[in-house]
Amino acid sequence: MLLVFSLCALIATGLAELLISEDFDYPDGPLVGNGDWQSHSGADPNDLLVSSGAALINQNGTVAADVNLAFAQQSGVIYYAADVSVSASASAISGSDFEFFIHFKNAGTIFRARVDVVSPAMGGDFRFGLSTSGGTAEAFTAVDLEFGTVYRIVVKYDPVNDQAQLWVDPTAESDPSVSGLTGSGTTTMEAIALRQSSASSDEAVTVDNLAVGTTFASVTPPLECTESTTPCGDDVYSIEAISGGKTHHFCFDFGGVPSNGACSLTLSSTSDDFADDAAFSIDYSSCVFMFDGDNLSSFTLADVGSGVVVDFAQCSTLSLDDGTGTRKRAVLFSAAATVTSATFAVLASGATGDPHLVGAHGEHYEFFGQPGAVYTLFSTPQFVLNMQLWDKGPNDRYIERIHVLFRNVSQVFSTAAFHPKKFEQKLNRKFVPAGGRARVTPLQVELELCDGHVMRLNQRWVKLAPKRLLNILDVAVTVPGCHDSFGGALGQTYQCRYATGGERFVWSQSRKLEETFRVKSLSAKAGAFARDAPCHDVASVFAGQSPMSGRSGKRE
């Protein structure tokens, strides 16, 4: 077992231009009263609800509600984007009584860039309509859409030309869009608004992952990527890219463990949508691969003759190219462009191993434990990390769950998939008031619980047999220096007697010794933990020391 809280570089694209990021992670009930949402019109603002972590707009002919979320006043180009799904009791949207459900507004009653749900054109369920300034849609998406499907809409408002523009599921600003009429120009905006009409258009609109920004990139984040649950084979690197609610599986085959020099890449996919398009091989004269342990973290492939360069370091929404210059589909990968970004770990099959602890001074020792049992991994006066083990014996024990207790904050981490952005926001709502912070990237979580006290958790999988995989957790803990209050199966190695006292840590493998770290439940307190314990003053308590790190991981 390796407790590895490894942190990938955070994606900074568009952060400075992002004005609002709203995931509606509130209890079910009225939206107004959560965050900074407020009412500006309507008979009952409490009728526009949060349901299952999204805003629910019922255009059902009963109660009107208009609510908004303010941002700093903008006089330049501005964008909003949201994940939107529509449902209705009828077989398709019909008639002409179409109602807009989202728009920009100023401090008063000037609305811009309104989006409607309108009737289909070719036998589908509905389309989206757009109006720059009026209450009725004047431009319509070309393709019919389906009830129950989540679409990412992106809307631009240009106040100089007083014109709105709408995209559905775009991958780039140059993708097809529709534009509303132009107006008189120069209208500043300072809020994004949701509208529930009392008219009887009879549809329900769900809005989630709302973003407002001053650039297209700020409201259209890159694809979410994760380790593939369907590995491509030994020494073939795989990812899953999640886009528009669909998961696509890709394999990167370099003909074995990749090494620097000339190389050949075969790209393929088992996803129905891309199985034919994503199947080609390309030769490169110069290839450079970067590894983080067993993870292929990035690679640069270049062909001197053609000038083709692939600098792949993150799952990005790029164009899929077969090496001949033919664009096949806007998906994931480009063989005809240079792309640089934050590090993304492309995971190899069989990338982890059996239970093993590495102490703060490089000590290697086994900790098997009992199947399903809970043990304290690390304890301090300020926080406790407890781990629960999988039963994959007789000697294979892997971490199934980690529980973090930090003052009055409790959080369980498991092998379940998570949305990085939403999970980071959720963690920070819990940990920041207690003095901690969280950073989350695909498959990885970093928690800093006191200055310099960092836990890093990594979701991984291990191949137990050719067709048998197990999802597990690895963890690492870094602290500013030694302290005699540190305890737990891993934390004991951080005590000062092993750092400055000259004593050598020796682990006598025995079930009896392991059971001294066993606790009754994941949420159990352990060691010197106290909910009101202040963080150690790093400058004085750890003066003259260097940071110490330990982890769980494979036997070396």
C-alpha positions, 0 to 999 in steps of 0.5 A: 500500500502506498499512501500517495497524495500526489498533486498534478499541476492545477489547470489555470486556463481561464481562471482569471477570466472566470466570474462565476462557477456554480454547481448548485451543491445545495440541499433540495429546496428553494434556490434563493437563500443559498450562496448569493442567489436573490430574487428580482421578480415573480410571484414566489421566488421560493418556487424555483428549486434545487433538486439533486444538485441542480437548479430545476425550472418548472415552466408549468403554468403555475408560479413565476420565479425570477432569480439572479446571481450577481458578478462584477459589472462587465462592459466588454464581451461576456459568456455564460455556459451551463449543462442543460436538460429538458423534459416534458409531458408531451411527445415534443415541444409544440405551439408558439408559447416559448419561454426563456429560462436563462439570461444576463441582466443589468442592475435593473430590468434590461435582459440580454442573451435569452435562451428558450426551449422551442419546437423542433424542426425535423421530428425531434423533441425540441431546439434551443432558441436565442434572443439578443434583447427581445422576449421571443427567440429570433435564432434557432439551433439547426439540429433537433435535440432530445429530452433527457439528454444533457447539453452544454450550452455556451452563450456570448454577449457582445455589448458593443454590437449588442448581439448574442451568440449560442453554441451547443456542445462546442469544442471550440469558439469556431464551432457552428453557432447561431446569432441573434439580432443586433441592437443599439449597443453598449449595455453593461451586464452584472448578473446571470438570471434564471427564469421560471415562467407562469405560462403553460409551455409545460416543460422542466429545465434542469440547469447545472455547472453554470459558469460566467466568464470573459472568455470562451475558454473560461466557461468551457473547461477541458474534458475530464479524464480518468484512469480507464476501467477497461485497460488496453493491455500490458504496456498500453496506456489508456484513458477515459475522456468524459464529455457531454455525459458520455465516457470514451475509452482510448488506447495509446500503444507505443509497441511496449514500454515507451523509450526516448528516440524514434517511436510509433504510436497506434491510437485506438478506441473501444467506444462505439462513437469513435471505434472507426475514427480513432484507429491509426498509426503514426511514426515519429522521428523524435519521442520524449516520454516523462514518467511519474513512477509507473505513470506516463505523465506526458509525452512529446512526439515530433517528426522533423520532416513534416513538422508534426508535433504532439505535446500531450500533457492533459486530456484536452478537447482537441481534434482527432487527426489521422496523421495525414491532415484529415480531421476526423472528429473533434474529440481528444487528440491532435497529431497536427498541433502543438498543445501544452498544458498541465500534467495529466497522468496516463496510467499503465495497466498493473501500475501498483502492488501489494500492501507496503509502507514506506516510512518517513526515513525510507523504511520499507515494511509490510502491513497486512491487517485483517480483511475489512478491518480499520486501522489508524494510518496517521494521527496527530493532535489536529487530524486522524487518517484511518484506513479500511482494507480490502479482503483480497487475501491471504496476503493481498490487502489494499486500501478501500477507504480513507477517513479524515478527521480534522477538528470538527470536519469528517470526510470519507474517501473511497474508490468511487468516481468523482467530478474533480471541480465539484468535489474540490468545491465540496471539500473546500466548503467543509475544510476551509472554515476549519483551517484546511484546504483541498485541491482536486484533479482527476483521480487525485486529492490533496488536503493541507490540514495545517501549514505544511501538513499535506495528505495526498490520495490517489485512486488507482487500479491493480490487475489481480489476473488477466481480466480481474481488476481491483480499484484501490487507494494509495496515500502519502503524507508530508509534514514539516518535521518530526513530532513525538505526538505523531502516531499510527501505522505510518505516522509512528515513523515520523517521531523525533526519536527516529529523526533526531534521537539516533534511534532506528525504526524497526518493524517486527512483522506480527499480527499482534503488533498490527492490531495495536493500530486497529480502531472500531470504526473509520470515524474513530479518534486516535492518538493525541487527537483533540478537536480544539488542538491548534496547528503547530507553529511551523517556524518554531516547532519544526525549526531547522528541520526538513519536510518528511514524507511517507507513503503506501505503495508497491513492494520495491 
